[in-house]
Structures are given as structure tokens and as C-alpha cells.
């Protein structure tokens, strides 16, 4: 069981040393999707439902400090499908195919570190378009 969220980082395979400094990380999750209504005219008392067959690996995000000098590198990573690795506090990893969807700076204010929000989309497809599940490594 994880007891502390420190130290969690996200690494982009095509830019592993990019100057994004994680302050908070939201790893991807798994979503089963909306229920399927299977109610018919034969039901007597209640509506009935079934689960969907496919699952969705949800997107992840991070709040980062950043170096404005690497803005060109950040822009080059936007929408670039690649392997993404989330490093968890217990040194385990979750690696999946995805892309950096955005880099949105927050306000610059006196007395606070400038930060940006980044969203990472999980694609579940590799460079060839084949379906690939996320891989957990202890």
C-alpha cells in the first residue's frame, strides 16, 4: 500500500530529460463505462443492467514547475504518440502508450513558483496501431 505520494514522476520516452518538474501527479485509472440498460417488457419490478465489455484506461495529468528555455521541446512533444512511464513512490512503474495533450501555464505571481498543467492521453495503441495494454512493473 502506498503511504505517501512522494516521489511520483512521469517520463516521456521521446524526451526523458525535459525540464518539467512534477509537483503533483495523477496516474491513469481504469473505467468500465456506462451501464447497458437491458430492461425489457418482461421485467416485473426493476430495471436491469449489464456491464460493458471494453474498458478505458483514463488519462493522467500533472502539475509541473518548468523552465521557459525548453518551450520548443515541450511544443515538440504535444500530440507525439510515445511510451509514457509513471514512476510511483514504491519504485513500481506503469508504462503505456499515449501523448502529451497540453501544457497550460498558470499565472505568474510574486511569491509563488510558476506552474503549468499538463494532460496526458492514454491511446492504448503503439506506433503500428496495434492495441497495447499498460504494463505494470514492480
C-alpha positions, -999 to +999 in steps of 0.1 A: +000+000+000+013+034-009+015+056+022+029+088+007+026+103-028+062+114-028+080+107-052+059+104-083+072+114-118+061+109-154+087+103-181+081+108-218+102+083-238+110+107-266+121+135-241+132+118-209+151+148-196+126+175-205+127+202-179+092+196-164+094+193-126+064+174-111+047+190-082+017+166-083+009+136-105-024+119-112-018+084-127-041+069-152-071+048-139-095+023-154-131+030-163-157+003-172-181+027-190-218+034-186-241+006-178-261-010-206-299-010-200-312-045-207-347-038-193-375-054-214-412-056-213-407-089-194-393-071-163-417-072-134-403-048-107-370-032-116-349-021-145-320-045-153-284-036-164-253-053-178-217-042-178-199-032-210-172-055-224-144-030-231-126-009-205-110+025-209-076+035-194-082+070-183-060+100-189-034+112-164-022+147-155+005+166-137+011+200-123+047+210-130+073+237-125+090+244-158+120+261-175+108+285-202+140+278-221+126+244-231+093+256-246+103+244-281+109+209-267+076+210-249+058+221-280+075+193-300+061+167-275+025+179-278+004+152-297+035+130-302+025+094-295+051+076-274+057+054-244+048+072-211+060+058-178+046+068-144+071+062-117+053+055-084+066+062-048+073+025-042+096+024-073+070+005-094+061+018-128+031+018-151+041+022-188+015+029-215+012+044-250-001+080-250+008+116-257+012+149-240-021+166-249-014+201-235+009+223-215-010+252-199+009+277-178-008+292-148-004+328-137+030+342-127+026+358-093+051+373-069+060+349-041+049+317-059+066+293-082+051+294-117+035+261-127+017+246-156-010+219-160-003+190-184-027+164-196-015+130-209-039+110-231-037+072-230-041+058-265-036+020-259-022+018-294+015+017-304+033+032-334+018+005-357-017+010-344-018-023-325-038-024-293-014-025-263-023-027-227-005-007-200+023-027-183+028-027-146+063-034-132+071-039-095 
